[in-house]
Amino acid sequence: MLYHSLNNDTNLVTFEQAVLNGISSDGHLYVPKYIPKLDPIFFRKITSFSQFNIATSVIKPYIGNTIPNDVIYNIVKNTINFPLPLKNIHDNIYALELFHGPTLAFKDIGAKFMAECLSYFCKKIENKITVLVATSGDTGGAVARGFYNKIGIEVVILYPYNRISPLQEKQITSLGSNIFALEINGNFDDCQNMVKKAFLDNEIKKKYTITSANSINVARWLPQMFYYFFSYKEFLNKFDTFKLNFSVPSGNFGNICAGMLAEKMGLPVKVFIASTNINDTIPRFIKSGNYSPTSVKKTISNAMDISDPSNFPRILNFLYKKNINKLKKKLYSYKFTDKEVLNVIGKTWNKYKYVLDPHGAIGYLGIIKYLQNINNTSYTGIFLETAHPIKFIDNIPSSLRSTIFSKKETHKHNMLNLKNINKKISIKNNFNEFKDWLLNR
Ligand SMILES: *Cc1c(COP(=O)(O)O)cnc(C)c1O
């Protein structure tokens, strides 16, 4: 498979180059040259395949011959080494739990896969690689964990002072070794801007081979397709034929974009629902056709506090060739407020004894709203539960917290937070100070 910029399909690169570059030289995202279709026989036989078989069949065409098969098998095995259960919440509504990995959020899958790929490429090019990544919380932890102790790779994580949760900070700062945590006295955009500037800085580029681990990297994007296929297999095991509806709590739109690529490869999906918090650029776009990001608003589903989602152009321009009407038949999009989220977390616990996290709660609200809107509540709906509820316990008011979490769980969470946070470097909101540190440490 070859890849090109979303903006220009003449300059083709391999999977290896796309992963190492992160972003195309014209500043746009990479997309595959074509969408490989899976054989209909694959779908008929899918119930007899293991998750490992499914994942390798899905990803192999995208890697081509840049990684030998035996290495691909190992990468896949190491990526899906935790359970991804599909749980029935009530009636025909299911939660696809993606949070059983090491940092309790779905980003573990993409981060691990990317770390394994980079590790292989690093050995091949015999050069040390420096990964720069800005995080608003979850990405940093997943990347730190996925890359921890990988030989030949060092990771520099920039996170905004006082804007990530204590647990998230601990996940980033407690590892040490090849993981460097920089606490920037600014907001997420400031962190992201410093990373972007570093990629344009000749002195930095002369000294280091740098790449980014943000969700635009194809090696983080593509493996997120796996669990959409796994769900299909689970449903075929239960029922005869199935068309699925997926509601995906969305921020940067990488996760839902992977699902929509899976559908283009042949996976039978009826519709996708992009569920967002009040950072509602895409719900507004689907309604009006106007794309108008605003300033970011803070919410309790803070991993989704994004107003200009990087991966949306991959959906609109690449998967749907800018055809909004066609897109609107496949993609629905709704926004929900913090109040609605807290309300549904309480209700779902009271009625079904299931604890939603603030992100998954938005996914749940999205699937319910869609089924109500089409007036057919008998359809099957899956929402993606993207984080373990304990991870965002600090975002839940204490009255609700004491209802839905047991004393044991809260205690466990407090213990997680008590461990030392010491491996961090504080840096002013100033690019030159960051650059100085990077070049002279
Ligand atoms: C990152 C994140 C999201 C948003 O995923 P995107 O792929 O950026 O749309 C949702 N929930 C949680 C818990 C996250 O960490």
The ligand as a Gaussian input file, in Angstrom:
#p B3LYP/6-31G(d) Opt

LIG

0 1
 C       -9.341000      10.482000      22.796000
 C      -10.588000      10.072000      23.426000
 C      -11.839000      10.169000      22.748000
 C      -11.953000      10.767000      21.370000
 O      -11.443000       9.901000      20.368000
 P      -11.133000      10.487000      18.925000
 O      -10.552000       9.357000      18.166000
 O      -10.148000      11.606000      19.125000
 O      -12.409000      10.985000      18.348000
 C      -12.969000       9.701000      23.387000
 N      -12.921000       9.198000      24.633000
 C      -11.762000       9.090000      25.320000
 C      -11.794000       8.541000      26.688000
 C      -10.562000       9.518000      24.743000
 O       -9.412000       9.403000      25.431000

